[in-house]
Amino acid sequence: MADALTPGATARLLGIAPSTLRSWDHRYGIGPRERSPGGHRRYAPGDVARLRELCRLVGEGLAPAVAAERVLAGPGRGADAPRAPAPRPGGDTLAVGGAPGIQGVARAAMRLDADLVEELVGRALRADGVVAAWEGLAMPLLYGMGRKWEETRRYVEVEHLLSWCVSSALRRVAASGPAPPHRVRPVVLACGPAEMHSLPVEALAAALRERALPHLVLGACTPVAATERAVRRTAPRAVVLWSQVGGAGDLSALRAAAVAAARSPQAVRVYTAGAGWRSLTVRAAGGHLGSLSEAVRALDPG
């Protein structure tokens, strides 16, 4: 019993109400299989794993009774079980459109179930590829979280957890095939000097990594001098400057990258990306990349 949890600790771990935990035990028989020497309910790791699976299935739209039956039956059972209607927006729900899988991730995020969020996002990345998973799953979730904050001024912790889980899943993306037969020069990915929102850059890096295309990620708040030196030292085939907010520092970074590209012995295309460039009058010679799919098309030499 050393690693068993009390009902309260189990409910907090799963992000559900203690009353829900009791209800699932009484109605469906998914509860603790052991008790402490004093007769108190204690949830062993196996009990918690079953409850986590039940949370996942309910989050994906299955009615609790059907989800519980599937959990008790074991893996691979009840694949065609009916789904429950999605909850109405508001309260402790995150309103996002799309397939039931999106709702499952949204509900797991609202419960602060980081392990499940990361698992579901990683599963989507492997099944659909980076571009489809980013544009069809991650972006709707992140935009939905932004709308939730605007409506309530709450749930900042959910937004941070969701961003972290998406970032972690993106960094585990591996190449889906061998590297190109010919040597391809890298792509430099940098944020503006005051830009802290680097998740879209991580998505682009994952999409390039998936295609075995070399790249260098300089990350958030890249100093202007660092961008210039990276272009000068690596002679990349392209530079992408990301800005979500926009500012004078972005213009300095663009000018420095353009100067370094012009001095390179090999052709270097300079692109901008992100909504921050809409308020700035200067345009990159290579153009503006309006989406991840557009960026991948522009940067994939194949």
Secondary structure by P-SEA (a helix, b strand, c coil): ccccccaaaaaaaacccaaaaaaaaaccccccccccccbbbbbcaaaaaaaaaaaaaaaacccaaaaaaaaaacccccccccccccccccccbbbbbccaaaaaaaaaaaacaaaaaaaaaaaaaaaccaaaaaaccaaaaaaaaaaaaaacccaaaaaaaaaaaaaaaaaaccccccccccbbbbbbbbccccccccaaaaaaaaaaaaacbbbbbbcccccaaaaaaaaaaccccbbbbbbccccaaaaaaaaaaaaaaaacccbbbbbbbccccccccccccccccccaaaaaaacccc
